[in-house]
Each structure stands twice: as structure tokens, then as C-alpha cells.
Amino acid sequence: MGNFAVIENGVVITTIVAESKTIAEEVTGATCVEYTTELAEPGGTYLDGNFTRRKPYDSWVSDGNYGWVAPVESPTHLGENPKRYTWNEETISWDEVV
């Protein structure tokens, strides 16, 4: 059994498990790409043999390595009481989780 991403126009439509690529393509009627450790997820893309996860927020930009980063660096707080932050797309900034 293998894991296959169903690809249409470079976009991952869904993922399936099948005995072979041939069977996956017969069942779906679309191009299928087998994947092992790469994360193929619906809404992501497949280009030049690489999967890119779907863009989490409109403001985020490519990290140049098939991933995404916020346009503002995430704050860090180390110490006894580390803080957690979540992305706020409306303000294009990080908000502390309280």
C-alpha cells in the first residue's frame, strides 16, 4: 500500500491510499504522486517534485524551502514562564495567548 496525492493543475486535491500509482490514477481519474515523508495536504501544491503546504494566512510569504513564514518575526520569551503567541491576520502581528 502507498500514500498518493491526487494532483490537478499543481494543486493537491486530496490524498488516498492505494496498492499502486496505476490503481490510484484509475480510481481518481487524475494524476497521482506517491509520497512518503513529505506532507501532501489538500490545498497545498506540488511543483518540481516537491510538496508545499497550503498557505496558512494571506500575508505569509514563502520561506524558499517549500514552507511559509509570517511577515513579522515571532516574538520569543525564554525563562521560567515562557509566553505563547498566535498570529493575528487582521493586525499582521503576533498576539500573546493569555
C-alpha positions, 0 to 999 in steps of 0.5 A: 500500500502507498500514500498518493496525492491526487494532483490537478493543475499543481494543486493537491486535491486530496490524498488516498491510499492505494496498492499502486500509482496505476490503481490510484490514477484509475480510481481518481481519474487524475494524476497521482504522486506517491509520497512518503515523508513529505506532507501532501495536504489538500490545498497545498501544491506540488511543483518540481517534485516537491510538496508545499503546504497550503498557505496558512494566512494571506500575508505569509510569504514563502520561506524558499524551502517549500514552507511559509513564514509570517511577515513579522518575526515571532516574538520569543520569551525564554525563562521560567514562564515562557509566553505563547503567541498566535498570529493575528491576520487582521493586525499582521502581528503576533498576539500573546495567548493569555 
